[in-house]
Each structure stands twice: as C-alpha cells, then as structure tokens.
Amino acid sequence: MTSLPPFLLNDGTTLPAVGFGTWRVRGDEAVAQVRSALDAGYRLIDTAASYGNEAEVGRAVTGTDVPRSEIAVASKLRGADQGYDATLRGFEATRTALGLEYLDLYLIHWPLPRLGKFVESWKALVRLREDGLIRTVGVSNFTAAHLDRLIDETGEVPAVNQIELHPGFVQEDMRAANADRGILTQSWGPLGRGKGLLERPEIARIAAARGVSPAQAVLRWHHQLGVQPLPKSADPARQQENLDLTGFSLTDEEMARIASVPQERLGGDPDTHEE
C-alpha cells in the first residue's frame, strides 16, 4: 500500500493519494480488476453510472476481506439523471447497483451546460450528503465558470473536481482554479489512456534515470502537483507498481520536462460535451 499521505478535503474528510479507475471495464473482468486492486492496496475505487459497471464494482467491494470502512467508493451521476428529483432517483439506482448503504464520494459527471440542470443536481447531492447517504460531494469536468455558478447559487463548494489531466494536457489554469476554491483536483486519464504518452522519450529518459517505470514517473508528477490520479490497469503487477511512488522524487526540471510533451485533449470539452 502506498505510504503517501492522504488528501484532506474541504469538508474534513480524506481520500487516498492514489485511486483506481474502472472506465471501460465491465463484467467479470471488472470484478477481477477491482478485487486485484484492493489486494494491491488501493483504497479508492472510482466508477460511474455511465460506465455500466457499478454492480460489478459493488460485488468486488462487498466480496473482499478489506473492511468497508477502509474503502472509499466513488461514482458519478449520468447526464440523463440531471435535475433535482431525477438526481435523487439516479443516486438511488447507483446505490442499489453497488449494493452499498452509502457512497464515500458522488460527483456530477458532466456539467452539460446546454441542459441547464447542474445547479439543481448539485442541490440534490447536498441533500443526499445531509441525509448521510453520501460522505463527500463533488463534480467532474467542471470549468471555473461552472464552479462559480454552483458556489454563487448554493453557497456549497465542491470538495472534488475530477478532470482530464496528464502530461499531455496539464490543465494549469483549472488546477489553479480548483486550488483557489479549496477543491481537490482528481485526474482521470492520468497515463494518457494508451495514446503513447508513456512511450514519449522525455518521460522514458526520466523514468530510466530514476529506476522506475514511465507510469510511476508520470504518477509521481501528479503527486508533486498536488493532484490525485486515478490510474487503471488490468495487470496486478502494474497495479502494485502504480502505487509504489515513494523512494524517489522529481526535480523541478524533470517536472517541466514531463509537462513539455505536445498538448492534446483526449476527452470531451466541458463547455460543449453532451450525453
């Protein structure tokens, strides 16, 4: 298990330094990967209603020997369930699929500004937190403008904003925006989603010099930025490797070199993405 210190959130709760992502993993494979991740030492498992694997994640979590109190389970509200009442129903469907009494973290998956319902959805999340069904509430893929609208209209600041972030898309402005508002930045796609990031010579050279894998170098880069990455891997050895981020650190020059790779957004634009 990683010995990196946990993140203290603005609501007084904590989350581990590194989480485990489950995007595009379904069926028995999803159960096996999550169980393996828990065995490796991961204590935050991230899923979403739109991933179609909440039931499998729940089976893995409830079937492990790791106490439920030690596992943080996170999921996200799908776009079709936005709106106050629909959010309450969507959350209950997620909780039922997971087979859990409560969720540790629940996020609005996308702002969907053309839909115009994310503020009402946010009010529902706050109610669910007050009812004890969610410990921490947050958002995903929100811009600074989206965050400010939530805060201005409700007085409630998200604890987490999960955004696309990796050396090929460093999101400096959004990291600063989150930090200015006391919001933890979570990183989805931290290893570049298999698009060749880990084969970049800039990263490979630094990893070789440190005696670590390119993935470890990139995840350490996230850690030193104060970001919580959510890597995913089907390989148990790589799962363990991705948690082993102590025993080395990156210099400022190495941090800059890792962030110097060509910049490209791999996912949707929060201002225009629809589902």
ZIKAQUI-V812250 format. One record per residue. N is the residue number from 1. OMEGA is omega in whole degrees, -180 to 180 (NA if undefined). NEAR is the number of other ideal C-beta (glycine too) atoms within 8 Angstrom. Layout:
N|OMEGA|NEAR ; N|OMEGA|NEAR
//
This chain:
1|179|6 ; 2|177|11 ; 3|177|4 ; 4|-177|9 ; 5|178|4 ; 6|175|8 ; 7|173|10 ; 8|-177|6 ; 9|-176|12 ; 10|176|8 ; 11|177|6 ; 12|177|5 ; 13|179|10 ; 14|174|7 ; 15|179|14 ; 16|-178|13 ; 17|-178|10 ; 18|176|17 ; 19|-179|15 ; 20|-179|14 ; 21|-177|9 ; 22|-179|14 ; 23|176|8 ; 24|175|4 ; 25|-176|11 ; 26|174|9 ; 27|-178|7 ; 28|178|6 ; 29|179|9 ; 30|178|14 ; 31|-178|13 ; 32|-178|9 ; 33|-179|14 ; 34|177|15 ; 35|178|11 ; 36|179|10 ; 37|178|11 ; 38|177|15 ; 39|-180|8 ; 40|179|11 ; 41|176|9 ; 42|180|13 ; 43|170|10 ; 44|178|17 ; 45|-175|17 ; 46|176|14 ; 47|179|13 ; 48|177|11 ; 49|-177|14 ; 50|177|9 ; 51|180|12 ; 52|-177|5 ; 53|-178|12 ; 54|-180|14 ; 55|180|9 ; 56|176|13 ; 57|178|16 ; 58|178|12 ; 59|-180|10 ; 60|-177|16 ; 61|-178|15 ; 62|-179|9 ; 63|-179|7 ; 64|175|10 ; 65|179|2 ; 66|-179|8 ; 67|179|5 ; 68|-177|8 ; 69|-180|4 ; 70|-176|6 ; 71|173|14 ; 72|179|11 ; 73|-178|14 ; 74|172|14 ; 75|-173|14 ; 76|180|14 ; 77|177|16 ; 78|-178|11 ; 79|-179|12 ; 80|-178|7 ; 81|178|14 ; 82|-172|14 ; 83|-171|9 ; 84|-177|9 ; 85|179|7 ; 86|178|11 ; 87|178|15 ; 88|179|11 ; 89|180|9 ; 90|178|13 ; 91|-179|17 ; 92|176|8 ; 93|177|10 ; 94|-179|14 ; 95|178|12 ; 96|180|7 ; 97|180|10 ; 98|-178|15 ; 99|-176|8 ; 100|179|11 ; 101|-179|3 ; 102|172|9 ; 103|179|15 ; 104|-179|12 ; 105|179|17 ; 106|-173|15 ; 107|164|14 ; 108|-169|15 ; 109|178|13 ; 110|179|11 ; 111|-179|11 ; 112|-173|12 ; 113|179|9 ; 114|177|5 ; 115|174|9 ; 116|-176|5 ; 117|-171|9 ; 118|177|17 ; 119|178|10 ; 120|176|11 ; 121|-180|16 ; 122|177|15 ; 123|178|10 ; 124|178|13 ; 125|179|15 ; 126|177|11 ; 127|180|9 ; 128|175|13 ; 129|179|12 ; 130|178|6 ; 131|177|6 ; 132|-179|5 ; 133|176|9 ; 134|179|13 ; 135|-178|8 ; 136|180|14 ; 137|-179|14 ; 138|-177|15 ; 139|179|16 ; 140|177|14 ; 141|178|13 ; 142|174|14 ; 143|178|10 ; 144|180|8 ; 145|178|6 ; 146|179|13 ; 147|-177|16 ; 148|178|8 ; 149|177|10 ; 150|-175|16 ; 151|-178|11 ; 152|-174|6 ; 153|-177|6 ; 154|-176|10 ; 155|-178|3 ; 156|-179|9 ; 157|176|9 ; 158|177|13 ; 159|-174|13 ; 160|167|15 ; 161|-179|15 ; 162|-176|15 ; 163|172|13 ; 164|-178|12 ; 165|178|16 ; 166|-178|14 ; 167|176|13 ; 168|178|12 ; 169|-164|11 ; 170|174|10 ; 171|-178|10 ; 172|-178|6 ; 173|-179|7 ; 174|175|13 ; 175|179|14 ; 176|180|8 ; 177|178|11 ; 178|-178|12 ; 179|180|10 ; 180|-178|6 ; 181|179|9 ; 182|-176|6 ; 183|176|14 ; 184|173|13 ; 185|170|17 ; 186|-177|15 ; 187|169|15 ; 188|-175|14 ; 189|-173|11 ; 190|-180|13 ; 191|173|12 ; 192|174|14 ; 193|174|6 ; 194|-178|5 ; 195|175|7 ; 196|-178|7 ; 197|-174|13 ; 198|176|11 ; 199|180|6 ; 200|-178|11 ; 201|-180|5 ; 202|-178|10 ; 203|-179|15 ; 204|-180|11 ; 205|180|8 ; 206|-180|13 ; 207|-180|12 ; 208|-180|7 ; 209|-179|6 ; 210|-179|10 ; 211|180|5 ; 212|178|8 ; 213|175|7 ; 214|179|11 ; 215|178|12 ; 216|179|15 ; 217|-179|15 ; 218|179|17 ; 219|174|15 ; 220|176|13 ; 221|177|13 ; 222|-177|13 ; 223|-178|13 ; 224|173|9 ; 225|-177|8 ; 226|-177|7 ; 227|177|11 ; 228|180|15 ; 229|179|13 ; 230|-179|15 ; 231|175|12 ; 232|176|10 ; 233|177|8 ; 234|-175|6 ; 235|-178|6 ; 236|180|8 ; 237|179|6 ; 238|175|9 ; 239|179|14 ; 240|180|10 ; 241|-178|10 ; 242|175|13 ; 243|-174|12 ; 244|-174|9 ; 245|176|13 ; 246|178|7 ; 247|175|3 ; 248|175|10 ; 249|-178|5 ; 250|176|12 ; 251|177|6 ; 252|-179|5 ; 253|178|6 ; 254|176|9 ; 255|-179|12 ; 256|179|8 ; 257|178|9 ; 258|-179|15 ; 259|-176|9 ; 260|-179|6 ; 261|-179|11 ; 262|-175|4 ; 263|180|6 ; 264|174|6 ; 265|-180|6 ; 266|-178|11 ; 267|-176|8 ; 268|175|7 ; 269|-177|6 ; 270|-179|12 ; 271|-175|6 ; 272|-176|6 ; 273|177|11 ; 274|174|7 ; 275|NA|9
//
